[in-house]
Amino acid sequence: MSDLKTILKANNLKLGYRKGPKETVVAENISFELKAGELTCLLGPNGVGKSTLLKAIHGQNPPLEGDVLLEGKALSSFEQRCLARKISVVLTEKISSANLTVGQLVGLGRTPHTGWLGRLNPADKMIVENAISVTNTQYLHDRRLSELSDGQLQKVMIARALAQDGELMILDEPTAHLDLVNRYEVMHLLREIAQRQNKAILVVTHDLDIAIDTADQFWIMQCGAPLSTGSPEDLILKNKINLLLPSAILQFSKELGKVEPIVDRITVVIDGVMELRKWVILALRKANLERLDSFTKITINSEKDFTLDHQGHIYQLNSISEVIQKLKKSGL
């Protein structure tokens, strides 16, 4: 397999704002690469500078120091129209033209390629229809934007970005305000576009679980430190995911593959079917029963069969809820 093409690259950027002689530095020592065919997720707490980084990447706010290179050329050397042909951006701002149809909105993605009249030629129309097809929004073609759900609108916005036909797509929290199913659908759609259309796609997100399932690369941004970059799997093994979490409250469990609260060691002995163990632990923690003074053992025989050994008594119970209730009633 050949190496993936680098679309965007930067080394040791200093990001921030300049007003007259005064500089406000938001982040520095920022280095990265975005490659064609990969979905990259940018994660970090609010206020760390993710939006400032996005603005630098698509040319809205140049870095205070350093250059962003697009296909080997400084981003600052591109004219705005040429840049719009190469980079498409989907922000979280509300659409003001709610009376536009889906077909009309996606057609606006061709604006950087059309003449001053903005008329679509047959080739433009084919690209628009293909973008609508790729995002599975054909059935919405003649609907007005005001008639769409949040999930439908987000897919249509992705179609518009796809119609620009650039090498790089940037999306700022595309899953915000969406329900669980739509969050998964949008992220899996972006992954599919990256792979099948050979696009470099950068997504800002707070959906850690979904990002782990879908992203090829992570950028983890934290205050006063360089970006931590790499595959989600490698960063998990290096404990880098914990950079996103308040160290005294939460931790990322490699075993469970999820964020969990930091608690003292559980004193309850848990035996039996190990794949069900994490659900018993979760229930004990929520009930503040993970540390008991007297010997307690829970044996998981099946999803509907639990043996509780507590204070010298043996109980056969049918659910985790029954185990918790029995412990609560035992006068701990």
N, C-alpha and C positions, 0 to 999 in steps of 0.2 A: 504494500500500500504506500503510495507517494505521500510526502509531507503535505499537510494542509497549508493552503496559501494564507499568508498574513495580510489581512486587510487594514488593520489599524495597529499602530504601535507608538509607545511613548516611554521615555526614560527620565526619571527624576524630575517630574513636573512639580512646580509650586503653584497651587491653585488659590484663588481668592479674588479680591476686587481692588481696583485702583481708583482713587479719587484725588486728582491733582498729584502732589508728591507723596500722599499717604497710601500705604498698602495695608490691606486687611487680609492676612493669610488664613485660609481655611484648612488647607492640607498641603503637605509637601512630601518629597521623596516618593512620588507616585509613579510606578512603572507598570506597564501591562502590554499584552498583545491580544488582539481579537482575530480569530482565524475563520476562514470560510468553512461552512458546514458544521459549525459548533454553536450551541446555545450556551451563553454565559450569563450567570446570575450575579448581580451586585447586591450584597447584603451588608447591613450595618444599622446601628441605632439612628433614630431621628437626630438631625442636627450635626451629623458627623461630616457632611460635605458631599453626599451622594449627588444631590442636584447640581452642585457646583461642578463636579466631575462630569456629569452629563452635558452641561453647557459647554465645557471645554472640548468635549469629544465631538459635538456637532457644530462647533464654531460660533456659538452664541456669545461665549465669554472666554476669550483667549487666556491661556495660563500666564501667570506672572513671570514664570521662568520655564524654559524648555519648550520643545515642539511636539505636537501631535502629528504623526506621519500617517497619511492616508495613501496606501499603496506606494510607500516610499517617498512621497512628496509632502512637504509641510502643509498642514491644513490651511494655514494663513495665505498660501499661494493660490488657492482656488477661488474663483469668482462664486458668488452666492448661488447663481443659477446652476453652475456646474456641480457645486456641492450638493444641491438638492437632487441632482440626478444620481448621486452616489450614496447619499445617506437619507433614510426616511425616519421620521420621529413620531411616536405616538405618546402624547402627554395625557395627564389626568384631567385636563380642563374640559369643561362642558362645551358641547357643540352649540354655537349660537344660531346656526341656520337649521332649525328643527324641521322646516318645511321641505328641505331637500329630500329626494328619494335616495334609497340605497345606491342605485345605479349612478345617480348624479354625484353623490359623495365619493364613491370609488373612482369615478371618472376624474375627479379633481386631483387624484394622485398622478395623473399624466401632465399636469400643468407645467412642470419644469421642462417637458419635452415638446410641448406644442408651441405654435406661433403666438403672436400677441393677441390674436382673436380667441385663442383657447379652443379651437375646433379639433375634434378627434378624427383622425384619419382611420381607415380600416385596420391598420396595424395597431393603433392605440386602442381601438374598440376591442380587438381580440385580446390584448393584454388585460384590459379591464374585466372582460368576461372570464378570462382564465383566473384572475385574482379572486373573483367572486366564487368560481367553481372550487378552487383550492381550499377556501375557507368554508365551503358548504353553506353558503348564504344565498344560493340561487332563488330560493323560495321567498326571499325578502326583497328581491330586485326592485319592485315597484312600490314598496312600503315607504312611508315617510319616517324620518328619524324619530319623530315624536311618538311613533307607534311601537317602537322597539323596546324590548327589555334591556336591562344593563348588560346581560350576557350577549345578546344579539348585537347590541351596539359595539361592544368591544371587538367582536369578530369582524364586523364591518370596518372598523377602524384599522384592523390588521390588514384587511383586504385593500384599503386605500393605500396603506404603506407598501404593500406588495406591488400595487400597480405602479408605484414610482420606479420599480425595477432597478433599485440600487443594490450595491454589494453589501451594505450594512443597514440593519434595522435596529432602532433603539426604542425601547418601550419603558415608560415610567409607571410602575405599579399597575400593570394591565389587569391584575386580578383583584384590585381593591374594590370593595362593595359588591363582589360577586358571591353567590352561594357556593357550597363545596363542589358540586358537580361542574358548574361553569368554570371554577378556578382550575380544576383538573383539565377540562376540555381546552381551555385557552392555552395552558402551558404545554399540553401534548400537541396542540396544533402548531405552536411556535417551534417545538422540537422537530416536528415533521417538516415544516418549511425549511428550517436550517439544513436538514439532511438532504431533502429531495430537491430543493432549489439552490443548494450550495450557498446559502446566505450566512453571513456572520450576524448573530442576533445577540444583543445585550439587553437584559431585563433587570430592572430594579424591582425587588420584591421583599416582602417580609414573611412570605409563606415558605418557611424553612423545609417542612416535610415534603411539599410538592416540588420544591427546587431540588432537593436531594434525589427525588425520583426521576427528574427530567433533564437536569442541566449536565452539560459536558464539563463545564468549568465553573468555579466559584471565584469571585473577588470578594474578600471580606475586608471591609473598611472600618477602621477604628480611629479614635482621636489620637493624634500625635504619633502615628506609626505608619510604615509603608503598607501597601496592599498585601494581604496574604492571598496568593493565587495558587490554583491547582485544581485537580479533579475533586469533586465532593468526597469521594471515597478516600483519597489520600489525605485530605484535610481532616476528615473524621479520625483516621488512624493516628494523626499527629496531634490530636486534641485541639485543633485550631477552631472548631465550631464553638468552643467555649469562649472565644473572644467576643462572641455576640451576646453573651449572657452575663447578668450580674453575678459575680463570682461567689457571693455569699448566699445566694438564693437558689440558683438553678444550675444544672449541669447537663451536658449531652451524654446520654448513655450509649456507648458503643454496642452493648449487648442488646438493648431494646430498640436502638435506632431512633430515639426520640428524646426530647427535652423532659427532664424530670426534676422535682425539687431535691435539694440537698438535705438529707436527713441522717440522723445517727444510724448506726448499724441495727438492722432488724434483729430482735431477740427471739421472735417466733420462728420455730423450726418448720420449714415447708418442704414436704416430700411428695413423691408421686409423679404425675404427668407434668413434665417440666415445661412444655409449651403453654400450659395454663398458669404457670407460676406467677408470671408478671401481673395477671389480673387479680390474683389473690393479694399480691403485694400492694397493688394500687388501691384496692378496697381497704386494706388495713391502714394504709397511710391516710386516706381520706377520713377514716374514722378515728385517727390518732391512737391506733392500737398496735403499732409496729414494735413498741418496746413495752413488754409486760414483765412484772416482777416475778410472777410464778411461771413454772415450766408450761409451755404451750406448744403443741405440735399439730399442724394441719396436714393431713395426707389427702392428696388429690387423686381419687380413684378414676373419675371421669368428670365430664361437664355437669353431671347430675348426681354425683356421689362423692361426698366429702366426709372424712373421719376427723373429728376434733378431739384431741386429748388435752384436757384443761383442768387443772386443780384436782387431779386424780380421777376425773370422770371421763368416760368415752361417750361421744355423741355421733350418731350417723345422721348426716344432714344432706339436703337435696340441692343446695345452691350456695353461692358465695354470700348472698344476702342473709341466709339462715345462719351461716357461720358467724357473720358480724353481729347479728342480733343476739345469738347465744353468748358471745363474748361480752356484749354490753350488759346483758341481764345477769351475768355471773357475779356482779359486784366486785369488779377488778380492784 
